[in-house]
């Protein structure tokens, strides 16, 4: 009898240990969880789980099979809803939202991503796709409106690829507009821009430092005016003034680089052609993240040149002994 009792206890302990290793979902237990927020890692809600709150994923992914009593949000994260029930909205930014055999009681919104529906799925609210791959909901019942804004972007770009393409287009258009305005400025002040461009590469370190002080000082002054009671009217003067300084700085340094390129080919082109060459250089640099660091430094050089020469009113000429003297 003692041996049988020991054997029975051993069997019970063995079964208990096995049960400890079995996942909760495998035993049929229903799990209730609170709000789920994850950074740089996936979020999973299994079929036997209910989340009382929102499910938010940053830079990861969200896979939903259970019930969500809130919203599902993916910021730079894809959202995959499989045979689930979401009482709130499904929102993705720069990634896609996929719905299969599921019900969404709110809206489904994707910005620079795309919305895909399959199986017996239903969206009680609106389906909204803003740019990206648009709405692909042929097998999905949408009770609200289909709102597709510039969806179906060609080349099947991902959210990141589309954002990069949009930024590149924005920078190109910005440089084209700056070129047109620069031509007008050169026509109005030809001699001043000519003098500033000619002297831009003289004493580069000092002029860059001056530009850095001007740039930093403008931002500090802007902050001080923003928090002061009487500073609001002055902000409307400071911002346009600084924008004009930046425009003059960029135009000057573009002309200077255009002149360097022309001299490299042994040519002596006009100011507008030099501005065009400098603008093309800036376009090539601005479409890359690393290149923007260089264009920022070039802008500081231009700011320093404008301040140092009093907007082209004087330039620096080398005198005997390697010293520099001011000339009007």
C-alpha positions in Angstrom: 0.0 0.0 0.0 2.8 2.4 0.8 4.4 1.7 -2.6 1.1 2.4 -4.3 0.6 5.6 -2.3 4.1 6.8 -3.2 3.5 6.0 -6.9 0.2 7.9 -6.8 1.9 11.0 -5.3 4.6 10.8 -7.9 2.1 10.7 -10.7 0.1 13.6 -9.3 3.3 15.7 -9.0 4.3 14.8 -12.5 0.9 15.8 -13.9 1.0 19.1 -11.9 4.4 19.9 -13.4 3.2 19.3 -16.9 0.2 21.6 -16.4 2.6 24.3 -15.3 4.4 24.1 -18.6 1.1 24.3 -20.7 0.3 27.9 -21.9 -2.7 29.5 -20.4 -4.4 29.6 -23.9 -4.1 25.9 -24.3 -6.2 25.2 -21.2 -9.0 27.2 -22.6 -8.7 30.0 -20.0 -9.8 33.5 -21.2 -7.4 36.3 -20.4 -8.4 39.9 -19.8 -5.6 42.5 -20.3 -5.4 46.2 -20.0 -4.0 48.7 -22.5 -1.1 47.5 -24.5 1.7 49.8 -25.7 4.9 48.5 -27.3 8.0 50.2 -28.7 10.2 48.5 -31.3 8.6 45.1 -30.6 5.5 43.3 -31.9 2.1 43.2 -30.0 0.1 40.1 -30.1 -3.5 39.6 -28.8 -4.4 35.9 -29.1 -7.9 34.5 -29.8 -8.6 33.8 -26.1 -7.7 37.4 -25.0 -9.6 40.6 -24.4 -7.9 43.9 -24.1 -9.9 46.6 -22.2 -8.2 49.6 -23.7 -6.2 50.5 -26.7 -3.4 48.6 -28.5 -0.6 50.9 -29.7 2.5 49.8 -31.5 5.5 52.1 -32.3 8.1 50.9 -34.8 6.9 47.3 -34.6 3.7 45.4 -35.6 0.3 44.5 -34.1 -1.3 41.1 -34.7 -4.9 40.9 -33.3 -7.0 37.7 -33.0 -8.9 38.5 -29.9 -11.3 41.3 -28.8 -10.3 44.9 -28.4 -12.4 47.2 -26.4 -10.7 50.3 -27.7 -8.6 51.4 -30.7 -5.7 49.6 -32.5 -3.0 52.1 -33.6 0.2 51.5 -35.5 2.7 54.3 -35.7 5.3 53.1 -38.3 3.8 49.6 -37.5 1.7 47.3 -39.6 -1.7 46.1 -38.1 -3.0 42.7 -38.9 -6.5 41.9 -37.6 -7.4 38.2 -38.1 -10.8 36.8 -37.0 -11.1 39.5 -34.3 -13.5 42.1 -33.0 -12.4 45.7 -32.5 -14.9 48.1 -30.9 -12.9 51.2 -31.8 -10.9 52.4 -34.8 -7.9 50.9 -36.6 -5.3 53.5 -37.5 -1.9 53.1 -39.2 0.7 55.6 -40.2 3.3 54.7 -42.8 2.2 51.1 -42.7 -0.7 49.0 -43.9 -3.8 47.7 -42.1 -5.0 44.2 -43.0 -8.4 42.9 -42.0 -9.5 39.2 -42.4 -12.8 37.7 -41.2 -13.1 40.5 -38.6 -15.4 43.2 -37.5 -14.3 46.8 -36.9 -17.0 48.9 -35.2 -15.2 52.2 -35.8 -13.2 53.6 -38.7 -10.2 52.1 -40.5 -7.7 54.8 -41.4 -4.3 54.5 -43.1 -2.0 57.4 -43.8 0.8 56.7 -46.3 0.1 53.0 -46.0 -2.9 51.1 -47.3 -6.1 49.2 -46.2 -6.6 45.6 -47.2 -9.7 43.6 -46.4 -10.5 39.9 -47.1 -12.9 37.2 -46.1 -16.1 37.9 -44.2 -14.9 41.3 -42.8 -17.1 44.3 -41.9 -16.3 47.9 -41.1 -19.1 49.8 -39.4 -17.5 53.2 -39.9 -15.6 54.7 -42.7 -12.6 53.3 -44.6 -10.0 56.0 -45.2 -6.8 55.7 -47.2 -4.6 58.8 -47.5 -2.0 58.3 -50.2 0.0 55.1 -50.1 -1.6 52.0 -51.6 -5.1 53.2 -51.1 -8.2 51.0 -50.3 -8.3 47.4 -51.3 -11.7 46.3 -49.9 -13.5 44.3 -52.6 -14.5 41.5 -50.2 -15.2 43.8 -47.2 -18.5 45.3 -46.2 -18.1 49.0 -45.4 -21.1 50.6 -43.8 -19.7 54.1 -43.9 -17.9 55.9 -46.7 -15.0 54.9 -48.9 -12.5 57.8 -48.7 -9.5 57.3 -50.9 -7.2 60.3 -51.2 -4.5 59.9 -53.8 -4.4 56.2 -53.2 -2.9 53.6 -55.5 0.5 55.3 -55.7 2.4 53.6 -58.6 5.6 51.5 -58.1 4.0 49.9 -55.0 6.0 52.0 -52.7 6.0 51.3 -49.0 5.1 53.9 -46.5 8.8 54.8 -45.9 9.5 54.8 -49.6 6.6 57.1 -50.3 7.5 59.5 -47.5 11.0 59.7 -48.8 9.7 60.3 -52.3 7.4 63.1 -51.1 10.2 64.7 -49.1 12.5 64.6 -52.1 9.8 66.2 -54.3 9.3 68.9 -51.6 13.0 69.7 -51.4 13.2 69.9 -55.2 10.2 72.2 -55.5 11.6 74.4 -52.6 14.9 74.7 -54.5 13.2 75.6 -57.8 11.2 78.3 -56.0 14.3 79.6 -54.3 16.1 79.7 -57.7 13.3 81.8 -59.2 13.3 84.2 -56.3 17.1 84.2 -56.4 17.1 85.3 -60.1 14.8 88.2 -59.1 17.2 89.2 -56.3 20.2 89.1 -58.5 18.5 91.3 -61.1 17.6 93.8 -58.4 20.9 93.7 -56.5 23.5 92.5 -59.0 26.6 94.1 -57.6 25.9 93.2 -54.0 25.4 89.5 -54.7 28.4 89.5 -57.0 30.6 90.9 -54.2 29.2 88.5 -51.6 29.6 85.5 -53.9 33.2 86.5 -54.8 34.3 86.8 -51.1 32.3 83.8 -49.7 35.3 81.5 -49.5 37.6 84.0 -47.8 38.1 83.3 -44.1 35.5 80.5 -44.1 35.9 79.6 -40.5 35.2 83.1 -39.2 32.1 83.5 -41.4 30.7 80.2 -40.4 31.1 81.1 -36.8 29.3 84.4 -37.4 26.5 82.5 -39.2 26.3 80.1 -36.3 25.9 83.0 -33.8 23.3 84.7 -36.0 21.3 81.4 -36.4 21.5 80.5 -32.7 20.8 84.1 -31.6 17.7 84.3 -33.8 16.2 81.1 -32.2 17.0 82.3 -28.7 15.5 85.7 -29.4 12.4 83.9 -30.8 12.0 81.9 -27.7 12.4 84.9 -25.4 9.8 86.9 -27.4 7.4 83.9 -27.4 7.3 83.7 -23.6 7.2 87.4 -23.0 4.0 89.4 -22.9 5.0 92.1 -25.3 7.0 89.9 -27.6 4.2 88.6 -29.9 4.2 91.7 -32.2 8.0 91.5 -32.6 7.8 87.9 -33.6 5.9 88.9 -36.7 8.9 91.1 -37.6 11.7 88.7 -36.5 10.6 85.7 -38.5 10.3 87.4 -41.9 13.6 89.2 -41.3 15.4 85.9 -40.5 13.8 84.2 -43.5 15.1 87.0 -45.8 18.6 86.5 -44.2 18.4 82.8 -44.9 17.3 83.4 -48.5 20.1 85.8 -49.1 22.6 83.5 -47.5 21.5 80.5 -49.6 21.5 82.6 -52.8 25.0 83.9 -52.1 26.5 80.5 -51.3 24.9 78.9 -54.3 26.4 81.6 -56.6 29.7 81.0 -54.9 29.6 77.2 -55.5 28.4 77.8 -59.0 31.4 80.0 -59.6 33.7 77.3 -58.2 32.2 74.8 -60.6 32.5 77.1 -63.6 36.2 77.9 -62.7 36.8 74.2 -62.5 35.8 73.9 -66.2 37.8 77.0 -67.0 34.7 79.0 -67.8 33.4 82.4 -66.7 29.6 82.2 -66.7 27.1 84.8 -65.6 25.6 85.1 -62.1 22.3 83.4 -63.1 24.1 80.4 -64.5 26.3 80.2 -61.4 23.1 80.3 -59.3 21.6 77.5 -61.4 24.7 75.3 -60.9 24.7 76.0 -57.2 21.0 75.2 -57.0 21.5 71.8 -58.7 24.3 71.1 -56.2 21.9 71.9 -53.3 19.1 69.7 -54.9 21.5 66.7 -55.0 22.5 67.3 -51.4 19.1 68.0 -49.9 17.6 64.7 -51.1 19.9 62.9 -48.7 20.0 63.1 -44.9 23.8 63.5 -44.8 23.7 66.2 -47.5 21.4 68.4 -45.4 24.2 68.7 -42.9 26.4 70.2 -45.6 23.7 72.6 -46.8 23.1 73.8 -43.2 26.8 74.5 -42.9 26.8 76.3 -46.3 23.9 78.4 -45.1 25.9 79.4 -42.0 28.7 80.5 -44.3 26.3 82.6 -46.3 24.8 84.2 -43.2 28.3 85.1 -42.0 29.1 86.6 -45.4 26.0 88.7 -45.4 26.6 90.0 -41.9 30.3 90.4 -42.5 29.9 92.4 -45.7 26.7 94.3 -44.6 24.7 92.7 -47.4 27.4 93.2 -50.0 27.9 96.8 -49.1 31.6 96.1 -48.7 34.0 93.1 -49.3 37.3 92.0 -48.0 40.5 92.7 -50.1 43.9 91.3 -49.2 46.5 93.9 -48.4 50.2 93.5 -48.0 51.5 91.0 -45.5 48.5 88.7 -45.9 46.2 91.0 -43.8 42.7 91.8 -44.9 41.3 95.3 -45.1 37.7 96.4 -45.6 36.8 98.2 -48.8 33.5 99.8 -49.8 
